[in-house]
């Protein structure tokens, strides 16, 4: 299980890895779905969101939020899905067994049958 990540730029994010799936949940209350952008590049997921609101004194205030997190090895970002409901964004993707770049090499033993 992955640990909770502290809020970054006002975004509270939790992530977990279980049952062959990586799940990231981000709390984005007050954000419209069309103002959320999710990108994946070079094994890193980036989340950007913007919220605008009218103010009585200056006219308009804009708030920008962002978060990035490295994906676990074996994460299949091409098969990721995202759902936004009640201010919570949930991103889910399958995780295949990652190849570590290390392998065990078979060895054969040579027995000498006499001195030459």
N, C-alpha and C positions, 0 to 999 in steps of 0.2 A: 504494500500500500504506500502511495506517495504521500508526502506530508502537505499540510496546508501552507499556502504561500501567503505572506503578509500582503495587505492591500498595497497596490501600486497605482499612483495617480488616482486614488479614489475608487478603484475597482477591487472588490473583494473576490478572490479566486480560490477555488478548491479543486484539487485534481486527485484522481485515484486510478489505480491500475488493478483490475480484477477480472477474472473469467475471460481472459484474452481480449479485453477491451480497455482502452484508455478513455476516461471521461473527465472533461474539464467543465466546471460550472462557474459562471461569473455573474455576480449581482450587478445589474444595470438598471435600477429603478428610474423611471422617468425618461428613459431613452426610447425613441421610436425605432422599430426594427430596420427601417430604411436608413437609419443613421449609424448602423453598425457595420464594420468591415472586418472580415476575417481573412487572413492570408497565411499560407504556409510556404516557406522557402528554406532550403538547405537544412531541413530537420528542425526548424523553429516555427512555432505558431505565434502569430501576432494578431492582437485584437485591438481595434480602434473604435471609439465611439464619440459622438458629439451630441451635446444637448444645448439647445438655444431656448431662451425664455425672454419674454418681454419684461422690461422693468419700467417703473413709472418715472424715474428721474433721468436716466441716460438713454433709454430706448430699448436696447437689447444687450443681453449678456450671453456669452457662449462659454461652454465648459467642454474641455477636451479630456478624454480618458484614454489610457493605453496600457497594454500589458503584453509581455512576450514571455514565452516559456519554451525551453527545448523539449522536443518530443522524445518519448522513450525509444530505444533501439527497436526496430521492427514495426514501428507504427505505420499503418497503411493510410496515409493522408488522402490518397485518391478515393478511398471508400468512406471518408468522413461525412458525418451528417451534423447539421446544426438546427437547433430548435430554440425559439425564444417565446417564453410564456410567463406572464405575470412578473416581468422584470428580471427573469433569470434566463441567461443564455446557457444552453447545454450543448457541448460539442462532444461527439462520440466517434471513435474510430477503432477498428480492429487492430490488434497487435499480434504479429506473427512472431514465432521464435526467431530471435535475432542471431545472426552469425557473428561470433565474437572476433573473428580473424585469427583465432588460434585453433589448431587441430592436433589430434594425437596421431603420430606417425607410426605405422606398423614397422616392426623390426623383425628381421629374420636372423636366426642364430646360425652361424657357420661353424661346423665342427671339423676340426682337422683330423684326418684319418692317418696319420703317420707323418713323420718329418721328411721333408724333401730337401 
